[in-house]
Amino acid sequence: MRDEKFKKDGHHGGRHKDHGSHHRGPKTFRRGRAIAFLEMMNLKRSTIMEQLDKPEFQSINQILVGELKAIDILINEFIQLFEIQENEAADKKSEEKETSNEKGMETNEAN
């Protein structure tokens, strides 16, 4: 009986439904998350860079320099590990801007 149900539904008990047409697949999803993480790391790096120039952070300047070196190492290792190209991160960022602009236009049209 179990085999009949499997053959009929194509999977066990119909548990695995189609999750919609927006499903991009696990590899694309993971790559997107990796690029998003890289963008977050770059944002942290730019924040530290800004702090280096501010007088209120001069007392911890050496700590900031050390953090900057550490984050640079992490970013470089991450890029190599996930084989991310610089243009991939830029492409993802421009896609997100386009999506947010489209959502903004939809909101304006509804008003």
C-alpha positions as CSV (number, residue, x, y, z in Angstrom):
1,M,0.0,0.0,0.0
2,R,2.8,2.4,0.8
3,D,4.4,1.7,-2.6
4,E,1.1,2.4,-4.3
5,K,0.8,5.8,-2.5
6,F,4.4,6.6,-3.5
7,K,3.7,5.8,-7.2
8,K,0.4,7.7,-7.2
9,D,1.8,10.9,-5.6
10,G,5.3,10.7,-6.9
11,H,6.5,11.1,-3.3
12,H,5.6,9.9,0.2
13,G,2.2,10.8,1.3
14,G,2.1,14.1,-0.6
15,R,4.1,15.9,2.1
16,H,6.4,17.7,-0.3
17,K,4.4,20.3,-2.1
18,D,5.6,22.7,-4.7
19,H,6.8,25.8,-2.7
20,G,5.9,28.2,-5.5
21,S,7.6,29.4,-8.7
22,H,9.8,31.8,-6.7
23,H,11.9,28.8,-5.4
24,R,15.4,29.3,-6.8
25,G,17.0,26.1,-5.6
26,P,19.4,25.4,-2.8
27,K,22.6,26.3,-4.5
28,T,21.3,29.7,-5.7
29,F,19.8,30.4,-2.3
30,R,23.1,29.5,-0.4
31,R,25.1,31.6,-2.8
32,G,22.8,34.6,-2.3
33,R,23.1,34.2,1.4
34,A,26.9,34.1,1.1
35,I,26.9,37.3,-0.9
36,A,24.6,38.9,1.6
37,F,27.0,37.9,4.4
38,L,30.0,39.4,2.4
39,E,28.1,42.6,2.0
40,M,27.5,42.7,5.8
41,M,31.2,42.1,6.3
42,N,32.1,45.0,3.9
43,L,29.7,47.3,5.8
44,K,31.4,46.5,9.1
45,R,34.8,47.1,7.4
46,S,33.6,50.6,6.2
47,T,32.3,51.4,9.7
48,I,35.7,50.6,11.2
49,M,37.4,52.7,8.5
50,E,35.2,55.7,9.4
51,Q,36.0,55.2,13.1
52,L,39.7,55.4,12.4
53,D,39.3,59.0,11.2
54,K,37.2,60.2,14.2
55,P,39.0,61.8,17.1
56,E,36.8,60.2,19.7
57,F,38.2,56.8,18.6
58,Q,41.9,57.7,18.8
59,S,42.3,56.1,22.2
60,I,41.4,52.7,20.6
61,N,43.1,53.3,17.3
62,Q,45.4,50.3,17.5
63,I,42.4,48.0,18.3
64,L,40.5,49.3,15.3
65,V,43.6,48.7,13.1
66,G,43.7,45.2,14.4
67,E,40.0,44.6,13.7
68,L,40.4,46.1,10.3
69,K,43.2,43.7,9.5
70,A,41.2,40.8,10.8
71,I,38.1,41.6,8.9
72,D,40.1,42.0,5.7
73,I,41.5,38.5,6.2
74,L,38.1,37.1,6.8
75,I,36.7,38.9,3.7
76,N,39.5,37.6,1.5
77,E,39.2,34.0,2.8
78,F,35.4,34.1,2.4
79,I,35.7,35.3,-1.2
80,Q,38.1,32.5,-2.0
81,L,36.2,29.8,-0.1
82,F,32.9,30.6,-1.8
83,E,34.5,31.6,-5.1
84,I,32.7,34.9,-5.2
85,Q,33.6,37.4,-7.8
86,E,33.4,41.2,-7.0
87,N,30.8,41.7,-9.7
88,E,28.5,39.1,-8.1
89,A,28.2,41.1,-5.0
90,A,27.6,44.3,-7.0
91,D,25.0,42.5,-9.2
92,K,23.1,41.3,-6.1
93,K,23.1,44.8,-4.6
94,S,21.7,46.3,-7.8
95,E,19.0,43.6,-8.0
96,E,17.9,44.4,-4.4
97,K,17.7,48.1,-5.3
98,E,15.6,47.4,-8.3
99,T,13.3,45.2,-6.2
100,S,12.9,47.8,-3.5
101,N,12.3,50.5,-6.1
102,E,9.6,48.3,-7.7
103,K,7.9,47.7,-4.3
104,G,8.1,51.5,-3.7
105,M,6.4,52.2,-7.0
106,E,3.7,49.6,-6.2
107,T,3.0,51.4,-2.9
108,N,2.8,54.8,-4.6
109,E,0.4,53.4,-7.2
110,A,-1.9,52.1,-4.4
111,N,-2.1,55.5,-2.8
